[in-house]
């Protein structure tokens, strides 16, 4: 039991004590509990000394560093979660902008096709009724619609008005006479 009671100048560092030397200090099986506690404390001191020698820190310092590392990991995870949320919002906003730009481009293309197809025609076509996603599809649909729409009739000229009934010459006609001459 020299380790516990040796003067400071004769003591060895815990990391310098070999397993054999420590085993020699082992109390007898029937030794009092206090001897066994001292022996256990010796092993504990050796373990802490070995930890400090191998890591450059004591076991308590190592435990404190582990707690700090865990806290830093938790904060990093929380920050990453916030970053991921912000990234998701940015992605959603970009998708909405792209969708709106696509709709604007499609509307502009439909307006161009409608204007081009209506040019020189008496009956214009509205871009809002055109369907298709490409210029070719829009033009084909516009052609189908225009084929169904008649051109504006030509203005009537003298003698081309059809059967208009008998002319009233110089006489004054009353409503009954006019009604009698109307053919249905």
Backbone bond lengths (Angstrom), bond angles and torsions (degrees), N, CA, C in turn:
res aa  C-N    CA-C-N  psi(-1)  N-CA   C-N-CA  omega(-1)  CA-C   N-CA-C  phi
1 X - - - 1.435 - - 1.512 110.40 -
2 X 1.277 117.80 30.49 1.442 122.46 -176.38 1.511 113.18 -69.53
3 X 1.297 118.08 -26.29 1.446 120.98 -177.67 1.515 111.75 -63.30
4 X 1.320 117.36 -36.68 1.454 120.32 -175.55 1.527 112.74 -77.00
5 X 1.332 115.24 -27.22 1.466 117.43 -173.88 1.513 113.34 -118.19
6 X 1.285 119.95 10.69 1.461 121.19 -178.04 1.514 109.38 -79.41
7 X 1.303 117.50 147.25 1.467 120.16 176.87 1.530 110.00 -62.27
8 X 1.306 115.34 157.59 1.451 121.77 -174.12 1.532 111.99 -57.03
9 X 1.331 117.47 -39.51 1.457 119.84 -177.10 1.519 112.60 -68.59
10 X 1.320 117.49 -21.45 1.452 121.19 -179.05 1.534 111.61 -95.96
11 X 1.313 117.43 -9.66 1.468 120.23 -177.38 1.524 110.71 -73.72
12 X 1.315 114.21 147.21 1.446 120.52 175.70 1.529 107.52 -99.75
13 X 1.291 115.25 154.78 1.458 119.89 172.64 1.520 107.59 -67.62
14 X 1.316 117.10 148.98 1.457 120.81 -176.56 1.526 111.28 -61.67
15 X 1.308 116.90 -34.80 1.466 118.77 -179.02 1.529 111.26 -73.03
16 X 1.355 117.25 -17.14 1.460 121.20 179.77 1.525 112.48 -85.31
17 X 1.324 118.12 -14.30 1.460 121.58 -177.44 1.530 108.29 -79.69
18 X 1.313 115.81 130.89 1.463 119.99 -179.86 1.519 109.83 -84.69
19 X 1.327 114.77 167.12 1.464 120.16 178.13 1.526 110.90 -62.37
20 X 1.337 117.17 -37.08 1.468 120.97 -179.54 1.519 110.87 -64.21
21 X 1.349 115.87 -43.13 1.471 119.44 179.82 1.526 110.23 -64.05
22 X 1.309 116.25 -39.98 1.452 119.70 179.60 1.526 110.32 -67.57
23 X 1.316 116.49 -37.10 1.466 120.49 179.49 1.535 110.50 -66.79
24 X 1.334 116.56 -31.41 1.464 120.06 177.53 1.524 111.07 -67.97
25 X 1.323 116.27 -26.65 1.459 120.40 -179.45 1.528 111.81 -84.24
26 X 1.321 116.28 -3.19 1.462 121.12 -178.76 1.531 109.37 -60.56
27 X 1.356 115.37 130.41 1.468 118.10 179.55 1.538 110.78 -71.68
28 X 1.283 114.63 160.71 1.465 120.55 178.45 1.522 108.82 -66.47
29 X 1.329 116.58 157.65 1.449 121.43 -178.17 1.519 112.57 -58.80
30 X 1.318 117.18 -32.29 1.461 119.94 -178.53 1.530 112.53 -97.02
31 X 1.334 116.94 14.58 1.473 121.32 -179.92 1.520 109.62 -68.79
32 X 1.345 116.70 154.44 1.461 120.08 179.92 1.545 110.69 -63.90
33 X 1.304 113.47 160.41 1.474 120.91 -177.86 1.522 111.97 -59.00
34 X 1.289 118.56 -35.98 1.469 121.99 -178.09 1.523 110.90 -61.51
35 X 1.349 118.14 -36.06 1.461 121.77 178.55 1.529 110.02 -66.30
36 X 1.330 115.46 -40.51 1.446 119.63 179.48 1.526 110.83 -67.43
37 X 1.322 117.43 -36.58 1.466 120.50 177.29 1.518 110.80 -63.58
38 X 1.349 116.84 -43.20 1.463 120.72 178.31 1.527 110.30 -61.53
39 X 1.325 115.48 -40.57 1.466 120.77 179.52 1.532 110.15 -64.22
40 X 1.323 117.26 -42.96 1.465 121.43 178.48 1.522 110.59 -64.78
41 X 1.337 116.57 -39.62 1.468 120.20 178.73 1.530 110.54 -64.68
42 X 1.340 115.69 -33.88 1.452 119.58 178.07 1.531 109.62 -63.29
43 X 1.319 117.28 -44.48 1.454 121.17 177.54 1.531 110.75 -63.24
44 X 1.317 116.70 -39.71 1.467 120.26 179.42 1.524 110.64 -63.53
45 X 1.340 116.05 -43.77 1.472 119.72 178.50 1.521 110.58 -62.41
46 X 1.341 115.52 -38.58 1.456 119.11 -179.77 1.521 110.43 -65.98
47 X 1.323 116.96 -41.63 1.458 120.43 179.58 1.527 110.68 -62.64
48 X 1.337 116.19 -41.55 1.468 119.74 178.79 1.517 110.72 -66.51
49 X 1.322 116.19 -40.47 1.462 120.03 179.31 1.528 110.34 -65.21
50 X 1.324 116.10 -41.00 1.467 119.32 178.01 1.532 110.82 -64.08
51 X 1.333 116.06 -39.46 1.466 119.30 178.72 1.519 110.20 -63.28
52 X 1.341 116.36 -42.23 1.468 119.48 -179.81 1.524 109.94 -66.57
53 X 1.329 116.38 -40.07 1.464 119.90 -179.44 1.526 111.05 -64.95
54 X 1.327 117.37 -39.37 1.460 118.98 -176.51 1.527 112.86 -83.60
55 X 1.333 118.97 -31.93 1.462 122.25 -177.07 1.522 113.43 -107.65
56 X 1.282 117.89 -13.04 1.458 120.85 -177.32 1.523 112.51 81.02
57 X 1.325 117.30 6.51 1.460 121.47 178.70 1.525 108.57 -139.57
58 X 1.307 115.64 157.88 1.461 120.04 177.28 1.529 109.05 -78.68
59 X 1.306 115.95 169.37 1.456 120.91 179.45 1.523 110.66 -62.46
60 X 1.333 117.10 -39.59 1.472 119.98 178.36 1.526 110.95 -65.06
61 X 1.338 115.31 -42.48 1.470 118.52 177.64 1.522 110.85 -64.83
62 X 1.339 115.36 -37.88 1.450 119.87 178.70 1.525 110.65 -64.54
63 X 1.322 116.88 -41.68 1.469 120.49 178.05 1.528 110.73 -63.90
64 X 1.334 117.11 -40.43 1.465 120.82 178.03 1.526 110.25 -64.07
65 X 1.331 116.82 -40.66 1.466 120.45 177.84 1.525 111.29 -64.83
66 X 1.323 116.59 -39.04 1.467 119.47 177.77 1.521 110.93 -63.46
67 X 1.343 116.78 -41.20 1.467 120.40 178.84 1.526 110.11 -63.32
68 X 1.341 116.46 -42.41 1.465 120.15 178.35 1.528 111.07 -64.52
69 X 1.319 116.81 -40.16 1.463 120.49 179.28 1.526 110.61 -64.57
70 X 1.334 116.11 -40.11 1.462 119.27 178.33 1.517 110.39 -64.66
71 X 1.316 117.36 -42.55 1.467 121.33 178.75 1.534 109.96 -63.23
72 X 1.330 116.78 -41.51 1.467 120.43 178.49 1.526 110.45 -63.61
73 X 1.344 117.17 -40.06 1.465 120.50 177.40 1.523 111.12 -62.64
74 X 1.341 116.45 -41.54 1.462 120.22 178.93 1.525 111.16 -63.27
75 X 1.342 116.48 -43.39 1.470 120.36 178.54 1.524 111.00 -65.04
76 X 1.331 115.67 -39.07 1.465 119.61 178.70 1.527 110.43 -65.27
77 X 1.330 116.18 -40.92 1.466 119.77 177.38 1.524 110.83 -62.87
78 X 1.336 116.58 -42.55 1.469 120.01 178.51 1.522 110.25 -63.70
79 X 1.330 116.68 -42.71 1.467 120.49 178.95 1.521 109.70 -65.34
80 X 1.329 116.97 -40.70 1.452 120.43 179.72 1.524 109.56 -64.21
81 X 1.308 116.84 -39.13 1.456 120.52 178.15 1.524 109.65 -62.55
82 X 1.333 117.49 -44.65 1.463 120.45 177.27 1.521 110.62 -62.59
83 X 1.308 116.07 -40.33 1.465 120.36 178.88 1.527 110.06 -64.60
84 X 1.333 116.65 -42.82 1.456 119.84 178.61 1.525 111.06 -63.52
85 X 1.341 117.15 -39.04 1.463 120.73 177.20 1.528 110.04 -62.74
86 X 1.320 116.43 -45.17 1.465 120.15 179.68 1.528 110.39 -63.73
87 X 1.330 116.71 -39.52 1.457 120.70 179.00 1.525 110.45 -64.31
88 X 1.340 116.70 -40.35 1.471 120.34 179.13 1.527 110.49 -64.50
89 X 1.351 116.87 -40.79 1.466 119.59 177.72 1.526 110.43 -64.56
90 X 1.312 116.96 -40.91 1.473 120.21 179.35 1.527 110.66 -64.90
91 X 1.327 117.07 -41.78 1.466 120.77 178.08 1.527 110.94 -61.98
92 X 1.337 116.20 -42.74 1.471 119.92 179.61 1.527 110.71 -63.86
93 X 1.332 116.38 -41.75 1.466 120.14 179.45 1.531 110.62 -64.16
94 X 1.323 116.22 -42.45 1.464 119.68 178.59 1.525 110.91 -63.36
95 X 1.326 116.77 -38.48 1.469 120.06 178.90 1.526 110.75 -65.06
96 X 1.343 117.17 -41.03 1.461 120.41 178.16 1.522 110.99 -64.11
97 X 1.310 116.82 -41.53 1.468 120.98 179.34 1.529 109.59 -63.75
98 X 1.328 116.58 -44.25 1.465 119.88 179.55 1.524 110.68 -62.87
99 X 1.334 116.79 -40.84 1.471 120.64 178.87 1.523 110.97 -64.10
100 X 1.339 116.37 -42.17 1.463 120.54 179.48 1.527 110.41 -66.23
101 X 1.337 117.16 -41.67 1.465 120.41 177.96 1.533 110.88 -62.27
102 X 1.324 116.68 -39.48 1.460 120.83 178.72 1.526 110.39 -64.62
103 X 1.339 116.79 -43.22 1.473 120.44 178.93 1.524 110.65 -64.78
104 X 1.338 117.21 -40.27 1.464 120.85 178.24 1.530 110.90 -63.60
105 X 1.312 116.86 -41.68 1.463 120.89 179.56 1.525 110.42 -65.49
106 X 1.340 116.92 -40.45 1.475 120.48 179.00 1.525 110.36 -65.14
107 X 1.336 116.93 -41.04 1.469 121.14 179.39 1.534 109.96 -65.04
108 X 1.314 116.88 -42.24 1.468 121.06 179.45 1.532 110.43 -64.23
109 X 1.335 116.59 -41.24 1.458 120.37 178.36 1.524 110.61 -63.89
110 X 1.335 117.34 -42.37 1.473 120.92 178.34 1.521 110.18 -62.80
111 X 1.334 118.54 -39.80 1.470 121.75 177.57 1.521 110.95 -62.55
112 X 1.347 117.22 -41.74 1.459 121.29 179.45 1.532 111.15 -63.10
113 X 1.345 115.39 -45.52 1.473 119.79 -178.90 1.522 109.70 -64.81
114 X 1.328 117.53 -44.71 1.467 120.87 -179.13 1.525 110.35 -61.43
115 X 1.319 116.84 -42.26 1.466 120.31 -179.48 1.531 110.21 -65.67
116 X 1.328 116.49 -43.42 1.461 120.03 -178.85 1.530 111.45 -66.60
117 X 1.314 117.98 -40.62 1.464 121.39 -178.27 1.533 112.08 -75.01
118 X 1.310 117.24 -25.98 1.468 120.85 -179.01 1.522 112.12 -84.62
119 X 1.306 117.03 -13.56 1.458 121.40 -176.59 1.529 110.22 -62.82
120 X 1.307 116.03 128.00 1.452 121.75 177.97 1.526 112.98 81.38
121 X 1.284 117.80 2.81 1.463 120.93 179.23 1.514 109.02 -106.60
122 X 1.309 115.07 146.65 1.459 118.55 179.80 1.528 111.29 -77.92
123 X 1.343 116.88 -22.49 1.460 120.59 178.82 1.525 107.98 -112.15
124 X 1.334 118.34 106.91 1.474 119.73 -178.83 1.539 110.78 -75.17
125 X 1.294 115.03 161.31 1.467 121.20 177.79 1.523 108.49 -111.42
126 X 1.302 116.92 140.76 1.469 121.68 -178.24 1.529 109.63 -89.21
127 X 1.312 116.36 138.06 1.463 121.14 178.93 1.522 111.43 -66.36
128 X 1.322 117.44 -25.13 1.465 120.05 -176.96 1.524 113.35 -69.38
129 X 1.340 117.95 -19.01 1.465 119.18 -179.68 1.524 112.17 -95.72
130 X 1.313 117.82 -6.38 1.461 120.90 -179.81 1.525 110.40 -76.95
131 X 1.328 115.87 140.76 1.461 122.18 178.95 1.523 108.93 -124.90
132 X 1.313 114.91 141.27 1.455 121.24 178.54 1.510 109.88 144.91
133 X 1.322 115.85 160.58 1.457 119.21 -179.16 1.527 112.52 -111.65
134 X 1.331 117.00 -13.67 1.463 120.28 177.62 1.524 108.97 -119.03
135 X 1.324 114.91 165.14 1.465 119.67 179.14 1.527 110.34 -59.88
136 X 1.335 116.89 -41.14 1.466 120.50 -178.89 1.525 110.75 -62.71
137 X 1.335 117.72 -43.83 1.468 120.87 179.95 1.524 110.80 -64.65
138 X 1.331 116.63 -41.89 1.466 120.52 179.37 1.537 110.94 -64.31
139 X 1.338 116.55 -42.96 1.461 120.11 179.50 1.526 111.19 -64.82
140 X 1.327 116.72 -40.17 1.470 119.93 179.48 1.534 109.94 -64.82
141 X 1.295 117.65 -41.46 1.474 120.61 179.24 1.525 110.19 -66.91
142 X 1.324 116.90 -40.57 1.463 120.47 178.02 1.533 110.00 -61.83
143 X 1.327 117.42 -41.22 1.468 120.41 178.10 1.523 111.04 -62.60
144 X 1.329 117.48 -40.96 1.470 121.06 178.09 1.531 110.67 -61.68
145 X 1.312 116.54 -43.57 1.472 120.34 -179.34 1.522 110.24 -66.71
146 X 1.325 116.59 -44.19 1.467 120.16 -178.79 1.531 111.56 -65.07
147 X 1.325 117.16 -30.10 1.458 119.61 177.77 1.525 110.83 -66.74
148 X 1.317 116.94 -27.50 1.461 120.92 179.90 1.530 112.61 -84.56
149 X 1.314 117.11 -20.64 1.461 120.92 -178.27 1.534 109.49 -90.37
150 X 1.331 117.84 128.63 1.469 118.57 176.66 1.525 109.31 -76.62
151 X 1.319 113.05 153.91 1.462 116.66 172.79 1.515 107.55 -68.95
152 X 1.283 117.29 157.74 1.464 122.24 178.38 1.534 107.65 -63.10
153 X 1.321 118.01 132.08 1.475 118.93 -178.36 1.525 111.06 -62.84
154 X 1.328 114.43 149.60 1.465 119.48 179.37 1.522 108.65 -71.32
155 X 1.262 114.80 152.11 1.464 119.90 179.53 1.532 109.29 -66.39
156 X 1.303 116.05 143.44 1.468 121.16 179.94 1.524 110.05 -71.24
157 X 1.328 116.23 141.45 1.460 121.08 177.25 1.523 107.45 -117.65
158 X 1.302 117.46 170.02 1.476 121.73 -178.68 1.508 109.63 -59.04
159 X 1.308 117.10 130.22 1.453 122.71 177.17 1.513 112.79 84.92
160 X 1.314 120.01 -5.04 1.461 120.76 -179.64 1.522 111.11 -111.79
161 X 1.291 117.23 12.00 1.453 120.95 -175.99 1.504 112.52 -80.59
162 X 1.325 119.63 -5.16 1.444 120.37 179.89 1.516 110.38 89.32
163 X 1.327 117.30 -166.67 1.463 122.20 -178.53 1.516 108.27 -76.20
164 X 1.326 113.75 108.55 1.450 118.65 -178.10 1.521 111.02 -105.55
165 X 1.263 118.04 4.57 1.464 119.92 -177.61 1.519 111.28 91.20
166 X 1.305 115.30 -175.43 1.468 119.83 -178.97 1.514 110.06 -80.84
167 X 1.309 114.17 143.39 1.454 118.64 177.10 1.526 109.14 -75.40
168 X 1.247 114.23 147.16 1.454 119.89 176.73 1.513 105.67 -98.44
169 X 1.314 114.38 116.98 1.446 116.82 -175.61 1.513 109.58 -104.96
170 X 1.189 115.24 118.44 1.445 121.58 171.35 1.510 115.34 58.57
171 X 1.253 119.83 -19.23 1.456 120.09 -178.27 1.506 109.66 -85.98
172 X 1.262 110.63 153.84 1.442 114.47 172.31 1.488 107.42 -91.95
173 X 1.277 115.42 131.24 1.455 119.05 -179.48 1.512 108.68 -110.76
174 X 1.282 112.26 141.98 1.452 114.43 175.92 1.531 108.12 -94.80
175 X 1.277 117.12 174.45 1.459 122.82 -175.62 1.508 111.72 -61.66
176 X 1.343 118.11 -33.16 1.458 120.24 -179.51 1.515 110.37 -67.45
177 X 1.306 117.45 -41.71 1.457 120.37 179.11 1.536 110.48 -64.74
178 X 1.315 116.65 -41.56 1.467 120.73 -179.10 1.508 109.06 -64.69
179 X 1.315 116.85 -43.70 1.471 120.43 -178.90 1.514 110.56 -64.84
180 X 1.339 117.39 -34.13 1.463 119.86 -178.70 1.530 110.31 -70.11
181 X 1.312 119.33 -26.84 1.453 122.61 -177.71 1.540 113.30 -89.68
182 X 1.274 117.18 -5.56 1.462 119.23 -178.73 1.509 109.27 -77.75
183 X 1.275 117.41 128.18 1.466 122.01 177.21 1.531 109.26 -106.75
184 X 1.280 111.62 136.79 1.449 116.31 -178.46 1.485 111.94 -100.96
